[in-house]
């Protein structure tokens, strides 16, 4: 018999964070963190670009919860372990016995370390595999200068275990320190304190004083320069990209201040960013103190800075308050998407924010066509034992934000803003579940005004498919006006030469291209390209939508620019839909297969897997 949200929430509220909901073991981890938890990590590693490995040791400081426990269970994937040591009460290190379970294709291998006496520290000596899922090793040819190789990590959701032997679950948070050795001429940066004046002599040293989950331990190594943006903000990038990055990210300090005015102090010290090579598989990764960014957001006109606002917003939702398992992913991404809109509104005005929001909601509704109904809920009723649902930009982003916006609209900002800030404050540096949020929502918002949302509607938002019919759609005045222009152009009543696009913002171009996709023919796409140079635009969000519409329309004149795009850019949000579109027609498919043979080695392992799947459907 299914229990209602009310009963689940009430039970969770009574039991608090020690409830079964808050601490049910993560099905994607082998760790038994109800028995022992990692409280601190130290990494001492050397980067070998010839072998494409990181080698050295990981030292874990442990808190034994179960006084009868005698085994430390860790997550690993393709790690070559040479020895494990435990530290005794006198500080001496002694060998420890261990075993590795059979490899699971998704979860990797469980590492079981036998530890009589419950030592405070364990040291694991290991080397990563050249094919480690978390690490991408680029050759000098794949960098801008061509002088040095480059390496970066991307661990979310469960790839940290291919980088280091840890309790690889967001339910476990720990502080960390590191010493990383790298070839001369290359800089190492991590999601920790980064000293722009450091030289790396004797190794690059890092300290992360705030406790983070394993997926937020990140590293980048390459030819990098640093620029200061503000009193607590800065950017790292390849020398040939640093000037453009500095210009594009100039408003970052203002964004931090805007977020603080809404949701309280920024609690991570500095907010720096690392602009990575184009093979980075996602738009951005919210690694604390050092957000990782795709260079595809550098448009030259700061028109895509909502991505920065999104990654910064994670400093409250996701990093400060973290989903306890990936089943509750919407607590990271839905909250962050909502906060992003609020930051954009505060900095750039309500109309810009509403345009972004309307576009986001429209694309969410369109995406439902390709998502099975069972995967459309914000949180599944059963534990999700697959990590694949949590690797790409998905429905949890806009649907979660839409849910929070619905609460905000009905409660009013005067009530909702303090509520959301108190959620962040009271759960800072904790890992939480949906049930905990529901309990908090009921006690701190719905109890005062039950009419804001009924039990039935709350259940529909969290556990039902699609977008509830009660959802209020965002309506932008500018985008509404654009609808008439688009309709007239498609009918031929308005010629391409008559399109008045001088004042269009990037959002207007994105909506226009979304709305003509699969409706305009090749001749019309060619006209647009000749009139506005869309195949050569520096705005990659606009370029992607134009390329997709061009493929659907059969406009082959776009191919030279599309080829260059696919060979350079590895962001999954762009390349997977483009390859998917190209596989629909035999001629396009043959062309795409030729391009992919050249491009595949340039993509991150996650992107390779996604495109492989798309091309082989």
Helices and strands as residue ranges (DSSP letters): H 5-15, G 16-18, H 20-23, E 36-48, E 53-64, E 71-76, E 80-87, E 93-95, E 98-100, E 109-114, E 121-127, E 135-138, G 140-142, E 150-153, G 160-162, E 174-181, E 187-190, E 204-212, G 214-216, E 219-222, E 225-228, E 233-237, H 242-248, H 252-263, E 271-275, E 284-285, E 290-293, G 295-297, H 306-313, E 321-323, G 326-328, H 330-348, H 350-367, G 368-370, G 373-375, G 388-390, H 395-411, H 413-426, E 430-432, H 434-441, I 442-446, G 450-452, H 455-463, H 477-491, G 496-498, H 506-516, H 522-532, G 534-536, H 540-553, G 556-558, H 559-568, H 572-582, H 586-599, G 600-602, H 605-615
